Amino acid sequence: MVTLMQTIIAVSDLSKTYASRFQALKSVNLDIRRGEIFALLGPNGAGKTTLISIICGIVTASAGSVRVDGHDIVADYRAARARIGLVPQELTTDAFESVWATVSFSRGLFGKRANPGYLEKLLRDLSLWDRKDSRIITLSGGMKRRLLIAKALSHEPDILFLDEPTAGVDVNLRRDMWQLVRSLKATGVTIILTTHYIDEAEEMADRIGVISKGEIILVEEKAELMRKLGKKQLTLQLQTAVDRIPPALAAYQLELSSDGSELTYTYDAQGEHTGIIALLKALNDAAIEFKDLHTTQSSLEEIFVSLVKDAK
């Protein structure tokens, strides 16, 4: 698995200040590994699209550099850009072209020889083959989204950027897209995904980066992020409801449900001492009996919200 650790995109000290003096990126450093699915999370205006646009050569950086598979994105633009497929947020396509014509044209833009067999497989994989002769204006929103992916993959890139790929699409299409992304990863394609849907990152990503106000505030393996930052909660269903939490239990910062039937204890699952044994003893000493207990772990969404709040 050595190939997974190779860097395919290296972003160094990247900054971007627009003419309006808005600083969209501040000294961003980021390495993307070959063959991984990397999810970039951040609120609106955090700098996600600006970062992608610079890597793809659409926007010029104010400072810093980007190398794509060893090629500088400025000095060796054509070689760097040829390795990248980009699926933008906006559904921008030539409404009166046919599906087949627009995908063939996209491939030709990168100087690739015609390969009808590859394009047919691509359209079949994206459930677009039956509409290959249809004009784009006749396609549904979901089909147009899939067409953007087909255009991005038409020149067989090593890297695929998906900028909010499932914004505004239905649940079934999102699932289909997740399946497609997994199959692309299996063929060795590196995928960078920006998303507002936390479940998408949780379901798909190998690693997660969080960007806020133009700065990368965290990059972590998904499982490690969940392990480090995921709080666990122990919920105790009481034998008899109580009106209040006894003072003797104040140190545990318990929460009492509105009907007095449940106590919730939040703890660090990775801490040296969770305090659960001591809590159960304290409950016994306070003559509070419980009939059942269960634990839950915080979701990636809760982790993300707390990270962005801390970065403000």
N, C-alpha and C positions, 0 to 999 in steps of 0.2 A: 504493500500500500504506500510505497514511497512517493508515487506520483501525486497522491493527494496533498502532500506537503509542499510540492513545488509551487512557487508563486507565479501566477499567470498575469495578474494585474498588480502593479506596484504604484501606489499613490504616495507622493512625498511632498510634505509641507505645502499642500495645495490651498490657495486662497482665491477668493473671487469677490471683488467689490464692483457693483454696477455703477453706471454713470450717475444714478440717483444718490450715490454714496452709501447705499445699503450693502452691508457686508454679508454675503450669502454663505460663504465658507471661510473658516479661520484655521489656517495651518493644519489641514486634515492629512493624517497619515493612515494608510490602510493597505493591507496586503490581502488579495483574494487568492485562494488556493485553487490549483487546477483540479477540475472535476467535482467541486463542491457546489452545494446550493447555499448561497449566502443571502440572508434576509436583512434588508436595511429598513429599520423602523424609525419613525419619527413623526411628530405632529405636522400639520400644514405649515409651510414656510420654514421648515427646519433645515432645508438645503439638499434634500434627497434628489430632486430632479436636476438641480444645478450640478451636483456631483456627477450624476450619470451623463448629463449633457457634455460636460468637459471631457470625461473619459471617452465618449463617443465622437468627440471632435466637433460638436455642434456649437459649443460655447467656448470662448477663449479664457483661460485662467489668468488671474492677475499676477500670481506668483506660484512657484512650485512646478512639479513635473509629474507626468504619468507615463509608465511604460506598460505596453500590452504585449505579452509573450516576448519580451526583450526589445520591442520596438518603441521608440519615443513617439508619443502621439502627435507631436508637432513636427520634429525633424524627419520622421518616417511615417507620415500620416497614412499613406495608402496601404502600406503593409499592416499597420496597426488596425486600421478601420476594417480591412478585409477579414479580420479574425472575429469581428463583432457583429452580432445581430441585435437590433433594437426594436422592441415593441413599445411604442410610446403610449401615453395615456389617451391622447386624443384619437378619435376615429377619423384620421385624415387619409382618404383614398380618392382616386379618380373615379367619380360616380358612374361614368359612362363606359369605362373599360370593362372587359370581361375578367372573371377571376383568373382564368388561364393566362391572359395577356399581361395582367399586372404582375403576376408572380414570375412569369418568364422575363419581363422587363427588369424586375428587381434583380434577378440573377445576372442578367446581362450588364447591369450597372457596375458590377464588381469584376467584369472581364471574364466571367466563367463561361465555358462552352455550354451550348444547349445540352440538356440532359433530361429528356421527357420522362424517362423512367423514374428518376429521382423525384421530379416534381409531381408525378402521378402518385407515388407512394406518400409524399408529403401531404397532398390534398386528401388522399384517402384516410391517412392517420388523423387528419383534422376534420373528418366528416364533411369535406367540401367537394369531393370528386363529382358528385351528382350535379353540382352547381357550377362546374368549371366553365361553361359557356354563358352563364348568367351575367348580366351587367351588375356591377357592384351596388347600384342604386336600389336594386330589387332585394338585396339581402337584409336579413334581420340584424339587429344590433349584435347578437351573439355570434352570428356568422361573420360579420365584419371584424369582430374581435379576433376570431380564429384566422381570418384572412391576414390580419396584421402579423400574426405569428408565422403564417406561411411565408409572407414576404420577408420577414426577418431571418427565416431559416433557408431561404431560397438559394443562398450562395454557400451553404454548408459551413457556417461559422463555428469556431471552437467555443465561443462565449455568447451567451444570450442574456440580454438585459430585458427584464419585464417590469415596466414602470406602472404600478397599480393595475396589473393585468385583468383583475376580476372586478374592478369598480363598475357597479351598475349592471352586472350580469347575474343571472339567476343561479340558484344553488346547484342545479344539475350541471350547468356549464362550468361552474367553479370546480366541481368534482372532476369533470372531464379534463379540465386544464391541469389540475394537480396530477392526474394520471399521465398526461402528456409530458409534464415537466419531469416526472420520475423516469419515464422511458428515455427522455433526452439525456438525463444524467447517466443512465445505464450505458449510453453510447459514448460517454466521455465528455459531453458538453458541460461547461461551467455555467452556472445560472446565478444571476444576481437579481433578486426580487425586491422591489419596494412595495410595501403594502400597508393599508390601514387596518386590514383584517388580521388581528393578532392570531386567530386560530390558523390562518394560512401559514404564518411563520412557524407556529408550534407544530403543525402537521408536516411541513415540508423541509425546513431548514436544517443544515448541519451546524452552521454557525449563525449568530445574530449580532448585528451591529446596531447601536442606538445612536441617532444623531439628533441634536437639539441646538437650536440657535447657531447653526453652522459649524458646530464642533462635534466630533465623535466622542461620546462620553463613555462608551463601553463596546468592546468586541469580545465575544465569549462563545465557546461551544454551547449549543443549546442545552444539552443535558447538564453541563457544569453550571450554566446560568440558573437553571431551575434548582439545582442542588444548593448553590450558594445563597440565592436570594429568596427561594421559595419558603415562606413561613408555613408551618403546619398548625392546624387548630384541632384541639381535642374538645369534643362536645359531649357533655354528660347529661343524660336524661334523668332527672331526679325522681326518686320514689314519691316524694311529696313536694309540691310547689312551695317556694319560699318567697317572702315579701322583699327581702333584701339580702345582700351578701354580708355574712358575719365579719366584723372587724379583724378577726384572727386570720382571715383569708385575703386581706387587703394587698399583701405583698405580691400576690399572683395576678393582680390586675384582671380579674375575671369579668366577663360580661354576663349579665342576667337577662334572659329573654323576657319579653313584655308580660308573658303570662306566668313567669316565675318557675317554669317547669324545666328550663335548660340553663346550664352554665357552660360558657365557652372560654377555653384557655388557649392563648396563642403563644407558641414557643418556636425557638430555632431548632429545626430537626438535626442540624449538624453541630449544634453546641455540645460542649463537653458534658454539660448537665442540662437535661431538658426540664428538670424540676417536676416531672410527672409523679414520680414515686413520693416525693415530699408533699405534693398537692393532695394525692390520694390519702396520705396519712393525716394531713390537716383537715380534710373533709370528714374523715372518720372521727377525729378528735372533736370536731364541731357538730357531730351527730347528724351530718347530712348524708343520707344514703342515696345511691343512684342505681337505676335498674338497667341502664345500657350506656355504652359510650362508642363514639366513632371518631376517626380522624379524617381531615381533609387537608389538601395542600393547595397553596395559592396558585392561581393560573398565571401563565405568561402575561396575560393582560394586566393583572394586578401588579406584577413585577414592573412592567413597562411604565404604567401610570406613576408608580412610586419613583422610578428612576428619573423620569422627565420632570416630576415635581421637585425632586432634590436638586436637579440641574438649574432650576430657575433662579 
